[in-house]
Amino acid sequence: MLSPGLARIVHEAVALSPRCPIYDGDPRLGGAQGAGGPTRMRYASDIRQDSTDRRTIIVTAGQAEAPDAVSRTRVALIRTPAGWRIDDLVAEGMNSYNAALQAAITRCRRRG
């Protein structure tokens, strides 16, 4: 479901993750993945960002156990010969997924 470019970056990050903490849920960074439990999600197209080969979807999600904690993520989609694929994700108030992985890969490589 990922675009070729994002898939390449994710593959590279996964290969480095045993050596360095890459993902925010990595226990070496003090994190934990997701709260779990049922999630309410709503999807809306950002028509200002749509074109014939690129679209942006805004995903609003909330956990059942924390109804006031709502996150909004902008999902960039690109059209490929295989169909629409995720090209990047940007959570509200955060850097893009692509940029965060690139930075983590660079830090890991510098550490040797």
N, C-alpha and C positions, 0 to 999 in steps of 0.2 A: 503494500500500500504506500510505500515511500517513493519519492522521485529518485531517479538514478543518483543525483548529486547528494541528497540527504542520506540515501542508503549507503553510499560509499563512506560518508563521515561517521555514521552509526557503526558500520562494520569496523572501521579503524578504531573508534572509541571502545567498542566491546573487546577488541583484541588487546588494548592497553589496560583495561580495567582490572585485571588480576595484579598488575604491577603498580597502578596508581589509582587513587579515588577519582572517578570521572563523573559519576552521577550523584545528584544531591541526596538520594536515598542511601548512599553508601555508608555503612556504619563507621568507616574510617573518618567520615566527615561529620559524624554525630547525627546522621539523618535516619529516617525510616520511611519506607515507601507507603504512601497513601494511608488514609484513616480506615478504609474498608467500609463495609455497609452499603446499603442501597444508595444510589446517586440519582438525583433528579437532573436531567439535562434538557436544555433548550437550544435549538440551532436557528440562526438567522443569517441570511446572506448580506454581506456588505456591498451593496450594488455600486457604490462609488469605486470599488476596487475590482469590479468584474470586467473581463474582456473575453474574447473568444478562446484564449489559451491560458488564462490565469483567473482564478476566483479566490475570494476571501470569505470564509465562513466564521461567524462569531459563535463560539460555544459557551454557554453559561451553565455552570454546574454547581450543585450544592449537595452536601452529604446529609443523609437523613438524620444522623445524630447531632449535626450542627447546622440547623436550617438557616441561621443568619450568616454563616460563612459561605459566601458565594464567590466563585472564581469565574473570570472571563478570559477566554483564550481565543486569540485570532489565529485561524488555521489557513495558511496559504496553500492553495491547490494549483497544480499545473496540469495541463493536458499533455499526455504522452501517447505514443502509438498504442499502449496497452490500456489507456483510459486515464481518468483523473487520479493523480497521486499527490500525497502530502509533500510539500516542498519545505515548509517551515511552520513552527508553532511559536507564538509569542503570548505568554501569560501576562495578564495585566500587571504592570509595575516591574516586569522582569525583562532580561535580555532574551533574544530569540534563542530557540533550542539549538539551531545551527551555530550561532555565535558562541553559546555556552559550551557546546561540545568542542568547537575549534579551539577555544581558550584552554580548556582542560587538556586537550591533546598536546597543545604547545607546552603547557606547564610540565606535563609528564615527560615529554621528550627532553626538555631542558634538565630535568632531574637525572636523566640517564637511565 
